[in-house]
Amino acid sequence: VCRDPRWGRCYESYSEDPNVVRSMTTIISGLQGDDPSDIKGRPYVGGSKKVAACAKHYVGDGGTFMGINEGNTIIDNDGLMTIHMPAYYNSIIRGVSTIMVSYNSWNGKKMHANHHLITDFLKNKLKFRGFVISDWEGIDRITTPQHLNYSYSIEAGVGAGIDMIMVPFAYTEFIDGLTSQVKNNIIPMSRIDDAVYRILRVKFTMGLFENPYADPSLMGELGKQEHREIAREAVRKSLVLLKNGKSAYTPLLPLPKKAGKILVAGSHADNLGNQCGGWTITWQGLTGNDNTT
């Protein structure tokens, strides 16, 4: 729920309105399928043409002070529960398989080390039955500067209730550190059992042990023309044209259809990569006109 337009990742949020964000949790059914049983809240993936969904970023990443990325969300418990938490209620009811923890802090406490919100609230009170995953190098960022005390980060992150850790580079250090802490009873085996149980539950639900690989016959579905047309339609219908001007009687926008010349200026004016924005080619996008198709 993006509450400050200065946040550079607002494009990843559906809305500043919690109710709109809640309504968009229907995408989970589109990704995973609808559970044919009457059991609500359990992870469900309906066959090889569906995928496990992930709700993120838990929680409050769009509410940081001054919109600072990975910053501090300063808000009381009531505000957190009424603005940033509601979409997770709906996600869990819909059987979302995974939830990713956010980089931000809540009132000074790093979310990746927040046992209260991850274990006490998400797992125990809300009865989330899927698995919790860290963000990219998320536990590294528990300390400042990041990776300053990796042993502590492992203990704090896994101890908080994170089940799967996203470790893109220092994976041998993580494996050795986690193994050592379990052997020395710093992290209890019960915490490892909980993580393994949750991860295996989702994998069994997905049928990964029976069919571990993607169906190659679906390759023809990628980039289909009808899919591209739907994407174009979504872009057209989601664009917002503002109306403004020096006065209500002589508005500047929308421009008259018979306007002679229109000046388009700025660094994005002739830059397809910048115009496409994030999650185009790479997660932050690429600049230039030669990197997109």
C-alpha positions as CSV (number, residue, x, y, z in Angstrom):
1,V,0.0,0.0,0.0
2,C,2.0,3.0,-1.3
3,R,1.3,5.9,1.0
4,D,4.0,8.3,-0.2
5,P,4.5,9.0,-4.0
6,R,8.2,9.7,-3.3
7,W,8.8,6.0,-2.7
8,G,10.6,4.7,-5.8
9,R,8.7,1.4,-5.8
10,C,5.2,2.7,-5.9
11,Y,4.8,1.1,-9.3
12,E,4.8,-2.3,-7.5
13,S,1.7,-1.3,-5.5
14,Y,-1.9,-1.6,-6.6
15,S,-3.0,1.5,-4.8
16,E,-2.7,3.9,-1.8
17,D,-6.2,2.6,-0.8
18,P,-6.1,-0.6,1.3
19,N,-9.5,-1.6,0.0
20,V,-8.3,-1.5,-3.6
21,V,-5.2,-3.6,-2.7
22,R,-7.5,-6.1,-0.9
23,S,-9.7,-6.4,-3.9
24,M,-6.6,-7.2,-6.1
25,T,-5.8,-10.3,-4.1
26,T,-8.1,-12.1,-6.5
27,I,-4.9,-12.5,-8.6
28,I,-4.0,-15.3,-6.3
29,S,-6.8,-17.4,-7.6
30,G,-5.7,-16.6,-11.1
31,L,-2.2,-17.8,-10.4
32,Q,-2.9,-20.8,-8.2
33,G,-6.4,-21.8,-9.1
34,D,-9.5,-22.1,-6.8
35,D,-9.4,-24.7,-4.1
36,P,-12.4,-27.0,-4.9
37,S,-12.8,-27.9,-1.2
38,D,-14.4,-25.7,1.4
39,I,-11.2,-25.4,3.4
40,K,-10.1,-21.8,3.5
41,G,-6.6,-20.7,4.2
42,R,-4.6,-23.7,3.1
43,P,-2.0,-23.4,0.3
44,Y,-3.4,-24.7,-3.0
45,V,-2.0,-25.0,-6.5
46,G,-4.3,-26.5,-9.1
47,G,-2.1,-28.5,-11.5
48,S,0.8,-28.0,-13.8
49,K,-0.6,-24.9,-15.5
50,K,-0.7,-23.0,-12.2
51,V,2.0,-21.5,-10.0
52,A,2.5,-20.8,-6.3
53,A,1.7,-17.2,-5.5
54,C,3.6,-14.9,-3.2
55,A,2.2,-12.0,-1.2
56,K,4.7,-9.2,-0.5
57,H,6.2,-7.3,1.0
58,Y,5.3,-8.1,4.6
59,V,4.6,-5.6,6.0
60,G,4.4,-1.8,5.6
61,D,7.0,-1.3,2.9
62,G,4.9,1.3,1.2
63,G,4.5,3.4,4.4
64,T,8.1,4.4,5.2
65,F,9.0,7.8,6.5
66,M,9.3,10.2,3.5
67,G,9.0,7.3,1.1
68,I,12.6,6.2,1.8
69,N,13.1,2.8,0.3
70,E,13.9,0.1,2.9
71,G,13.2,2.8,5.5
72,N,11.2,3.0,8.7
73,T,7.5,2.7,8.8
74,I,6.4,4.9,11.7
75,I,2.9,4.0,12.6
76,D,1.0,2.6,15.6
77,N,-0.4,-0.9,15.7
78,D,-3.9,0.2,14.7
79,G,-2.6,2.0,11.7
80,L,-0.5,-1.0,10.6
81,M,-3.5,-3.3,11.0
82,T,-6.0,-1.1,9.2
83,I,-3.8,0.2,6.3
84,H,-1.0,-2.3,5.6
85,M,-2.2,-5.6,7.0
86,P,-5.7,-6.2,5.5
87,A,-4.6,-7.5,2.1
88,Y,-2.7,-10.3,3.9
89,Y,-5.9,-11.4,5.6
90,N,-7.5,-11.8,2.1
91,S,-4.4,-13.5,0.7
92,I,-4.3,-16.1,3.5
93,I,-8.0,-16.8,3.1
94,R,-7.4,-17.4,-0.6
95,G,-4.7,-19.9,0.2
96,V,-1.6,-17.9,-0.9
97,S,1.4,-20.3,-0.8
98,T,4.2,-17.9,0.2
99,I,4.7,-14.5,1.9
100,M,7.8,-12.5,1.4
101,V,9.2,-10.3,4.2
102,S,9.9,-6.7,3.6
103,Y,13.2,-4.8,3.8
104,N,11.7,-2.0,5.9
105,S,11.5,-1.6,9.6
106,W,8.4,-1.0,11.7
107,N,9.0,1.6,14.4
108,G,12.7,0.9,14.3
109,K,12.5,-2.9,14.3
110,K,13.7,-4.6,11.1
111,M,10.9,-6.8,9.6
112,H,13.4,-9.6,8.8
113,A,14.0,-9.8,12.6
114,N,10.5,-9.2,13.8
115,H,9.4,-12.4,15.6
116,H,6.2,-10.8,16.8
117,L,4.8,-10.0,13.3
118,I,6.2,-13.1,11.5
119,T,5.7,-15.9,14.1
120,D,3.3,-14.6,16.7
121,F,0.9,-12.8,14.4
122,L,1.3,-14.2,10.9
123,K,1.8,-17.8,11.6
124,N,0.1,-18.2,15.0
125,K,-2.7,-15.7,15.0
126,L,-3.6,-15.5,11.3
127,K,-2.9,-19.3,10.9
128,F,-0.8,-18.8,7.7
129,R,0.1,-22.3,6.6
130,G,2.4,-21.6,3.7
131,F,6.1,-20.7,4.1
132,V,7.7,-17.3,4.8
133,I,10.6,-16.3,2.5
134,S,13.1,-13.5,2.9
135,D,13.7,-10.8,0.3
136,W,16.9,-10.8,-1.8
137,E,19.7,-10.6,0.8
138,G,17.1,-9.6,3.3
139,I,18.8,-11.0,6.4
140,D,22.0,-9.2,5.4
141,R,20.1,-5.9,5.8
142,I,19.2,-6.6,9.4
143,T,22.5,-5.0,10.3
144,T,23.9,-1.6,9.2
145,P,26.0,-1.8,7.1
146,Q,24.6,-4.9,5.7
147,H,26.4,-8.2,6.3
148,L,28.2,-6.6,9.2
149,N,27.4,-9.5,11.6
150,Y,26.2,-12.4,9.4
151,S,26.0,-14.8,12.3
152,Y,23.6,-12.5,14.1
153,S,21.6,-12.0,10.9
154,I,21.1,-15.7,10.5
155,E,20.0,-16.1,14.1
156,A,17.7,-13.1,14.0
157,G,16.1,-13.9,10.6
158,V,15.6,-17.7,11.1
159,G,14.7,-17.1,14.7
160,A,12.0,-14.6,13.7
161,G,10.3,-17.3,11.7
162,I,11.6,-16.9,8.1
163,D,11.4,-20.4,6.5
164,M,13.3,-19.9,3.3
165,I,16.2,-17.5,3.0
166,M,17.0,-15.9,-0.4
167,V,20.9,-16.0,-0.5
168,P,22.1,-15.2,-4.0
169,F,25.8,-15.2,-3.3
170,A,27.0,-16.1,0.2
171,Y,25.2,-19.4,0.3
172,T,28.1,-21.4,1.6
173,E,28.5,-18.9,4.5
174,F,24.8,-19.2,5.2
175,I,24.7,-23.0,5.2
176,D,27.8,-23.2,7.4
177,G,26.5,-20.6,9.8
178,L,23.0,-22.0,10.1
179,T,24.4,-25.6,10.5
180,S,26.7,-24.4,13.3
181,Q,23.9,-22.5,15.1
182,V,21.6,-25.6,15.0
183,K,24.4,-27.9,16.3
184,N,25.1,-25.5,19.1
185,N,21.4,-25.1,20.0
186,I,21.4,-21.4,19.2
187,I,18.6,-22.1,16.7
188,P,16.4,-24.9,18.0
189,M,15.6,-27.9,15.8
190,S,11.9,-27.2,16.2
191,R,12.4,-24.0,14.2
192,I,14.1,-26.0,11.4
193,D,11.3,-28.6,11.5
194,D,8.7,-25.9,11.2
195,A,10.5,-24.4,8.1
196,V,10.9,-27.8,6.4
197,Y,7.3,-28.8,7.1
198,R,6.0,-25.6,5.6
199,I,8.2,-25.7,2.5
200,L,7.4,-29.4,1.8
201,R,3.7,-28.7,2.3
202,V,3.8,-26.2,-0.6
203,K,6.0,-28.4,-2.8
204,F,3.7,-31.4,-2.3
205,T,0.7,-29.2,-3.0
206,M,2.3,-28.1,-6.3
207,G,3.1,-31.7,-7.2
208,L,6.8,-31.0,-7.6
209,F,7.8,-34.4,-6.5
210,E,5.7,-36.1,-9.2
211,N,6.4,-33.5,-11.9
212,P,9.6,-31.5,-10.9
213,Y,10.0,-29.8,-14.3
214,A,7.9,-27.3,-16.2
215,D,5.8,-28.6,-19.1
216,P,7.7,-27.8,-22.3
217,S,4.5,-27.9,-24.3
218,L,3.5,-24.6,-22.7
219,M,6.4,-22.8,-24.4
220,G,4.1,-21.8,-27.2
221,E,2.0,-19.8,-24.7
222,L,4.8,-17.3,-24.0
223,G,4.5,-14.1,-25.9
224,K,1.3,-15.0,-27.7
225,Q,-0.3,-12.2,-29.7
226,E,-3.5,-12.4,-27.8
227,H,-1.6,-12.1,-24.5
228,R,0.2,-9.0,-25.8
229,E,-3.1,-7.5,-26.9
230,I,-4.5,-8.0,-23.4
231,A,-1.4,-6.4,-21.9
232,R,-1.8,-3.4,-24.3
233,E,-5.4,-3.1,-23.3
234,A,-4.5,-3.2,-19.6
235,V,-2.0,-0.4,-20.2
236,R,-4.5,1.8,-22.0
237,K,-7.2,1.3,-19.4
238,S,-4.8,2.0,-16.5
239,L,-3.4,5.3,-17.8
240,V,-4.5,8.3,-15.9
241,L,-4.8,11.7,-17.7
242,L,-4.8,14.6,-15.3
243,K,-6.7,17.8,-15.9
244,N,-5.2,21.0,-14.7
245,G,-4.5,24.6,-15.7
246,K,-4.1,28.1,-14.4
247,S,-7.9,28.3,-13.9
248,A,-10.9,26.1,-14.2
249,Y,-12.0,28.0,-17.3
250,T,-8.8,27.5,-19.3
251,P,-7.5,24.0,-18.5
252,L,-4.2,22.9,-19.9
253,L,-5.2,19.2,-20.1
254,P,-6.5,17.4,-22.0
255,L,-4.8,19.0,-25.0
256,P,-7.0,20.1,-27.9
257,K,-7.2,17.5,-30.7
258,K,-6.2,20.2,-33.3
259,A,-3.1,21.3,-31.4
260,G,-0.4,22.3,-33.9
261,K,2.8,21.2,-32.3
262,I,3.4,19.4,-29.0
263,L,6.8,19.6,-27.3
264,V,7.8,16.4,-25.4
265,A,10.9,17.1,-23.3
266,G,13.0,15.5,-20.6
267,S,15.2,12.4,-20.3
268,H,12.3,10.0,-20.8
269,A,11.0,11.7,-24.0
270,D,12.9,9.5,-26.4
271,N,13.8,6.6,-24.1
272,L,11.6,3.5,-24.4
273,G,13.3,1.7,-21.5
274,N,12.6,4.6,-19.1
275,Q,9.1,4.8,-20.3
276,C,8.5,1.1,-19.7
277,G,9.8,1.5,-16.1
278,G,10.5,-1.3,-13.6
279,W,10.2,-5.0,-14.2
280,T,11.0,-4.5,-17.9
281,I,13.9,-6.8,-18.8
282,T,15.3,-6.3,-15.3
283,W,13.5,-5.5,-12.0
284,Q,14.5,-1.9,-12.1
285,G,14.2,-1.6,-15.9
286,L,16.8,-0.6,-18.4
287,T,17.5,2.8,-20.0
288,G,17.7,3.2,-23.8
289,N,15.9,2.1,-26.9
290,D,17.9,-1.0,-27.8
291,N,17.1,-3.2,-24.8
292,T,13.4,-3.8,-25.3
293,T,11.3,-5.7,-27.9
